[in-house]
Every structure is written in C-alpha cells, then in structure tokens.
C-alpha cells in the first residue's frame, strides 16, 4: 500500500468515530506558508542530565530546535536543529542509563558547542521547554546566556486541565493530540514539543502556542508571608500558599504567586487576617525573564 492509501484508511477510521488514529510525529521543516509580517524566532530545548540537582549533576545531552512564529500562534519554518552529547567526567548512574538510553560510550569525549548555542540564542526571543523549571535552572548553571532570555513552559503555561486533558506529560499530550513519538531522545522531544504547540486546543479553539505565549507574558507577584503565626498555616494553605523550606536561598516561609489584579487584595488579606497589622511584606515580581529560574525557584 502507498502512503496516500494508508492515509485514506486512517481518515476512514477517524470518520467512523469508533477508532482513534495516532500518526507518527512528522519530520517537517515547515508548518505554514511564509507570513507577510516578519516572524519572530523561538527555540525549543530539552536536556538529559545525570540527576536532578544542578549543583552536583551535569548535562549529558542538549537539543535545541529553533523555529519561526507569530504571536497569533502560527508556526512557520524550522530554522536550526542542534543535538549534542556532553561528557560529565564520570560514569553515568545506572538509573540514568536505563531511563535515557544514553551510555558512557555515547558521551565519552563529547562536548557542547558553546558558540553554536550563542548563535542560536542571538536570534531567539523566547526559550521553550516542557517543564521549564528543570531545564532553565540547569541550562543557566552551565550557559549564562540563557539568563537574559524570556522563557515559556509548554507544560505549565497552557491550562491543559481546562482544555480537557488529564495529565501534562509530553507523551500523553501528544497521544491526546493524535500523534506519537519515541521519547527520551532530546531532539525528538523538541520536535514533539513544537508539533504539540502547532495544534489547536479542543475547548477554547486557541492555538496552543498562542495560549502559552499569552500566559508567559503575564506578570505575577510572589508574596511572602514571612513570620506568619503557626496557627495560620491551614488558612494560608487553603488559600493556595505553599511552604518553602529555605534550602534554596529563598525565605523559609509560606508564599503564593498571584496575578497583578489581586496583589492589593492579597496584601490587605494578610495584614488584616493573618498579621493583624500593616506589616511590610516581601513581594517579588515574576516575569518571563525570571520565571522558572533559580532566581525565583532556587536551585
């Protein structure tokens, strides 16, 4: 059978409403015809590491795929694909080998081309990752050039639950959006992430990329309830506050991330309901330029 014939069969199955068809992640260099406007450049990144602690562990693979886009959510050409292994200087943990399929032989003597990374980032206005909290902290630890870029997260900056999804893992989201890929290969994960962002969200009808960018642009405020009474912990927790242990160089305190329009209301709540006085509260500004970084989340 020809590829066209297979596609005809797949379309017949889909139209029957009795089957769900999964298509293989396409190997494409272009998603839409060139726009009249000048597109911007984004880069999707993925890393594999020797562990979860950026203070101790090392990057063993870095993949970056840059692409053109417009703020309305349309994706155009794929511009650059970069994938490299990196020798951490020690034997890989057995669990990491099993998880990633990367072996000591694959990374031995390998290194990441820093100049090529810089050349990609020079043209980039936004860096995207799936679980950017992990990738950003590691990448900024090894390549300071990432610190000056705006970041977005395809896992957290899209309200997947509101759109009817029951999880946020990349493989699951791909399956729900009708395609599959072989995971734990960084360059493939980047391609899958971009393909996911090219999709239209099922309930809102918004392009996934647009929804993510709109969320990433929003300014938030992290308000710290430092020194709050112990007996107020349940009230704070029920209001969405989370506990920070202080091990990440941030305060040992309850904190909450809130949108701009709620800042005044939240300060009044803390002063009247928690402290009983007009105490001065620490408030940190969170934007795409520091969100998911160690400057906010800690290492």
HELIX and SHEET records of a PDB file:
HELIX    1   1 UNK A    3  UNK A   16  1                                  14    
HELIX    2   2 UNK A   94  UNK A  100  1                                   7    
HELIX    3   3 UNK A  104  UNK A  107  1                                   4    
HELIX    4   4 UNK A  114  UNK A  122  1                                   9    
HELIX    5   5 UNK A  132  UNK A  142  1                                  11    
HELIX    6   6 UNK A  144  UNK A  148  5                                   5    
HELIX    7   7 UNK A  170  UNK A  176  1                                   7    
HELIX    8   8 UNK A  186  UNK A  197  1                                  12    
HELIX    9   9 UNK A  208  UNK A  217  1                                  10    
HELIX   10  10 UNK A  230  UNK A  232  5                                   3    
HELIX   11  11 UNK A  233  UNK A  238  1                                   6    
HELIX   12  12 UNK A  260  UNK A  262  5                                   3    
HELIX   13  13 UNK A  263  UNK A  269  1                                   7    
HELIX   14  14 UNK A  270  UNK A  275  3                                   6    
HELIX   15  15 UNK A  294  UNK A  297  1                                   4    
SHEET    1   A 2 UNK A  23  UNK A  24  0                                        
SHEET    2   A 2 UNK A 179  UNK A 180  1                                        
SHEET    1   B 5 UNK A  75  UNK A  85  0                                        
SHEET    2   B 5 UNK A  59  UNK A  69 -1                                        
SHEET    3   B 5 UNK A  40  UNK A  49 -1                                        
SHEET    4   B 5 UNK A 126  UNK A 129  1                                        
SHEET    5   B 5 UNK A 150  UNK A 153  1                                        
SHEET    1   C 4 UNK A 242  UNK A 244  0                                        
SHEET    2   C 4 UNK A 253  UNK A 259 -1                                        
SHEET    3   C 4 UNK A 220  UNK A 225 -1                                        
SHEET    4   C 4 UNK A 283  UNK A 286 -1                                        
END                                                                             
